[in-house]
Amino acid sequence: MSLTHFDDQGHAHMVDVSDKPTTARIATARGAVRMSLETLTLITEGRAKKGDVLGVARLAGIMAAKKTADLIPLCHPLPITKVALDLTPDTTLPGIIVEATVKTGGQTGVEMEALTAVSVACLTIYDMVKAVEKSMVIDGIRLMLKDGGKSGRFEANLQDTP
């Protein structure tokens, strides 16, 4: 298997997708921010000094998905048709599970957009409550699902996720 982001001389380049068909594409990524139960309670009760932690993190994730091509050098700018973030408090972690789903109709997939959305949402959660707990851990960011395009469908093993 060769890496598509390198040319014959080994130089990084943006992959030419102009001959690929336009198809419906979807990707879902997931990650978590692990924290103390006290910090989680602060978030879920809306007592964080910086405001609505989950609402701000959701918006940050949406914005990040739309800016992925600006952040990851060889990503194509894509016409994203949907970005949805679910931020679920989980007392068994304890922490917040973050899941992002991104859709497009295009010539390349949206895996990086989903992963970027999760990453930035997790970082935003950390930023908003770091004054209370600096020992939080951002954990398990990974692709859960991708579908569409030549390589078809991928689904992660759910037993390996936070």
The 8 nearest C-alpha neighbors of each residue, nearest first, counted from 0:
[[1, 2, 3, 4, 5, 150, 6, 7],
 [2, 0, 3, 5, 4, 6, 7, 9],
 [1, 3, 4, 5, 0, 6, 9, 11],
 [2, 4, 5, 1, 14, 6, 12, 13],
 [3, 5, 12, 11, 2, 14, 13, 6],
 [6, 4, 11, 9, 10, 3, 12, 2],
 [5, 7, 9, 10, 8, 11, 12, 4],
 [8, 6, 9, 5, 10, 11, 3, 4],
 [7, 9, 6, 10, 5, 11, 12, 4],
 [10, 8, 5, 6, 7, 11, 4, 12],
 [11, 9, 5, 6, 8, 12, 7, 4],
 [10, 12, 5, 4, 6, 9, 13, 73],
 [13, 11, 4, 5, 14, 10, 6, 73],
 [12, 14, 73, 4, 15, 11, 74, 75],
 [13, 15, 4, 16, 12, 3, 73, 5],
 [16, 14, 17, 13, 18, 19, 12, 3],
 [17, 15, 19, 18, 14, 106, 107, 20],
 [16, 18, 19, 15, 106, 20, 14, 21],
 [19, 17, 16, 20, 15, 106, 21, 107],
 [20, 18, 16, 106, 17, 21, 107, 148],
 [19, 21, 106, 22, 18, 105, 148, 17],
 [20, 22, 105, 106, 104, 19, 23, 107],
 [23, 21, 104, 105, 20, 24, 148, 147],
 [22, 24, 104, 147, 103, 105, 25, 21],
 [25, 23, 147, 103, 146, 102, 108, 104],
 [24, 26, 102, 146, 145, 101, 109, 103],
 [27, 25, 145, 110, 144, 101, 100, 109],
 [26, 28, 100, 144, 143, 99, 113, 142],
 [29, 27, 142, 143, 113, 99, 114, 141],
 [28, 30, 98, 140, 97, 141, 117, 99],
 [31, 29, 140, 139, 97, 138, 96, 117],
 [30, 32, 96, 138, 95, 97, 137, 33],
 [31, 33, 137, 95, 94, 136, 121, 138],
 [32, 34, 94, 136, 135, 93, 31, 92],
 [35, 33, 135, 94, 93, 38, 32, 36],
 [34, 36, 37, 38, 93, 39, 33, 94],
 [35, 37, 39, 38, 93, 40, 34, 90],
 [36, 38, 40, 35, 39, 41, 34, 42],
 [39, 37, 41, 35, 40, 36, 34, 42],
 [38, 40, 36, 42, 41, 37, 94, 43],
 [39, 41, 43, 37, 42, 38, 44, 36],
 [40, 42, 38, 46, 44, 39, 43, 47],
 [43, 41, 39, 45, 40, 44, 47, 46],
 [44, 42, 40, 45, 41, 39, 88, 46],
 [43, 45, 41, 42, 46, 40, 47, 39],
 [46, 44, 42, 43, 47, 41, 51, 50],
 [45, 47, 41, 44, 42, 48, 50, 43],
 [48, 46, 50, 49, 45, 42, 41, 128],
 [47, 49, 50, 46, 128, 127, 45, 51],
 [50, 48, 47, 127, 51, 52, 128, 46],
 [51, 49, 47, 48, 52, 45, 46, 127],
 [50, 52, 54, 53, 55, 45, 49, 47],
 [51, 53, 55, 54, 50, 56, 124, 127],
 [52, 54, 56, 55, 51, 57, 86, 124],
 [55, 53, 57, 51, 56, 52, 58, 59],
 [54, 56, 58, 52, 57, 53, 51, 59],
 [57, 55, 120, 59, 53, 123, 58, 54],
 [58, 56, 54, 60, 55, 59, 84, 53],
 [59, 57, 61, 55, 60, 56, 62, 54],
 [58, 60, 56, 62, 57, 61, 120, 63],
 [61, 59, 116, 120, 63, 57, 58, 62],
 [60, 62, 58, 64, 63, 59, 82, 116],
 [61, 63, 59, 65, 60, 64, 58, 66],
 [64, 62, 66, 60, 116, 65, 61, 59],
 [65, 63, 112, 116, 61, 67, 66, 62],
 [64, 66, 62, 63, 67, 61, 79, 112],
 [67, 65, 63, 69, 64, 68, 62, 70],
 [68, 66, 70, 69, 64, 112, 65, 71],
 [67, 69, 74, 76, 71, 70, 66, 75],
 [70, 68, 66, 67, 71, 72, 76, 74],
 [69, 71, 67, 68, 72, 66, 74, 63],
 [70, 72, 68, 74, 73, 67, 69, 111],
 [73, 71, 74, 70, 68, 69, 13, 75],
 [72, 74, 13, 71, 75, 12, 68, 4],
 [75, 73, 68, 71, 72, 76, 67, 13],
 [74, 76, 68, 77, 73, 13, 107, 67],
 [77, 75, 68, 74, 78, 67, 69, 66],
 [78, 76, 79, 75, 105, 103, 68, 109],
 [77, 79, 103, 80, 76, 105, 104, 65],
 [80, 78, 103, 77, 81, 102, 65, 101],
 [79, 81, 103, 102, 78, 82, 104, 101],
 [82, 80, 102, 101, 79, 83, 103, 100],
 [81, 83, 101, 100, 61, 102, 84, 99],
 [82, 84, 100, 99, 81, 101, 85, 61],
 [85, 83, 99, 98, 57, 86, 100, 82],
 [84, 86, 98, 97, 87, 99, 83, 57],
 [87, 85, 97, 96, 95, 84, 98, 53],
 [86, 88, 96, 95, 85, 89, 97, 94],
 [87, 89, 95, 94, 96, 90, 86, 39],
 [90, 88, 94, 91, 93, 92, 95, 87],
 [89, 91, 93, 92, 94, 88, 36, 39],
 [90, 92, 93, 89, 94, 36, 88, 33],
 [93, 91, 94, 90, 89, 33, 34, 95],
 [92, 94, 90, 91, 89, 36, 33, 34],
 [93, 95, 33, 34, 92, 89, 32, 88],
 [94, 96, 88, 32, 87, 31, 89, 97],
 [97, 95, 31, 87, 86, 30, 88, 98],
 [96, 98, 86, 30, 29, 31, 85, 117],
 [97, 99, 29, 85, 84, 28, 117, 86],
 [100, 98, 84, 28, 27, 113, 83, 117],
 [99, 101, 27, 83, 26, 82, 113, 84],
 [100, 102, 82, 81, 26, 113, 25, 109],
 [103, 101, 25, 81, 80, 24, 79, 26],
 [104, 102, 79, 80, 24, 105, 23, 78],
 [103, 105, 23, 22, 24, 21, 102, 78],
 [104, 106, 21, 22, 107, 103, 23, 24],
 [105, 107, 21, 19, 20, 16, 22, 108],
 [108, 106, 105, 109, 16, 148, 24, 75],
 [109, 107, 110, 24, 106, 25, 148, 147],
 [108, 110, 112, 111, 26, 25, 101, 113],
 [111, 109, 26, 113, 112, 108, 114, 145],
 [112, 110, 114, 113, 109, 115, 67, 74],
 [111, 113, 64, 115, 109, 110, 114, 67],
 [114, 112, 116, 110, 28, 115, 111, 99],
 [115, 113, 111, 117, 28, 116, 112, 118],
 [114, 116, 118, 112, 117, 113, 64, 111],
 [115, 117, 60, 64, 113, 63, 119, 114],
 [118, 116, 120, 114, 115, 119, 99, 121],
 [119, 117, 115, 121, 116, 120, 114, 122],
 [118, 120, 122, 121, 116, 60, 117, 123],
 [119, 121, 56, 60, 123, 117, 122, 118],
 [122, 120, 124, 118, 119, 123, 117, 32],
 [123, 121, 119, 125, 124, 120, 126, 118],
 [122, 124, 126, 120, 56, 125, 121, 119],
 [125, 123, 121, 127, 122, 126, 56, 52],
 [124, 126, 122, 123, 129, 127, 128, 121],
 [127, 125, 123, 129, 124, 128, 122, 130],
 [126, 128, 124, 125, 49, 129, 123, 52],
 [127, 129, 130, 131, 125, 126, 132, 124],
 [130, 128, 133, 132, 131, 126, 125, 127],
 [131, 129, 128, 132, 133, 127, 126, 125],
 [132, 130, 129, 128, 133, 38, 47, 127],
 [133, 131, 129, 134, 130, 135, 128, 38],
 [132, 134, 129, 135, 130, 131, 125, 128],
 [135, 133, 132, 136, 34, 129, 35, 33],
 [136, 134, 34, 33, 133, 132, 32, 137],
 [137, 135, 33, 32, 138, 134, 34, 31],
 [138, 136, 32, 31, 33, 121, 135, 139],
 [137, 139, 31, 140, 30, 136, 32, 33],
 [138, 140, 30, 141, 161, 31, 160, 137],
 [141, 139, 30, 29, 138, 31, 28, 118],
 [142, 140, 28, 29, 139, 143, 30, 114],
 [141, 143, 28, 144, 27, 29, 114, 155],
 [142, 144, 155, 28, 27, 154, 141, 29],
 [145, 143, 154, 27, 26, 153, 142, 155],
 [146, 144, 26, 153, 25, 152, 27, 110],
 [145, 147, 152, 25, 151, 24, 153, 26],
 [148, 146, 24, 151, 23, 22, 152, 25],
 [147, 149, 151, 150, 22, 24, 146, 107],
 [148, 150, 151, 147, 19, 20, 152, 146],
 [149, 151, 148, 152, 147, 146, 153, 145],
 [152, 150, 147, 149, 146, 148, 153, 145],
 [151, 153, 146, 145, 147, 154, 150, 144],
 [154, 152, 145, 144, 146, 155, 151, 143],
 [155, 153, 144, 143, 156, 152, 145, 142],
 [156, 154, 143, 157, 144, 153, 142, 159],
 [155, 157, 158, 159, 154, 160, 143, 153],
 [158, 156, 159, 160, 155, 143, 154, 161],
 [157, 159, 156, 160, 161, 155, 143, 154],
 [160, 158, 157, 156, 161, 155, 139, 141],
 [161, 159, 157, 158, 139, 156, 30, 29],
 [160, 139, 31, 30, 159, 96, 138, 92]]
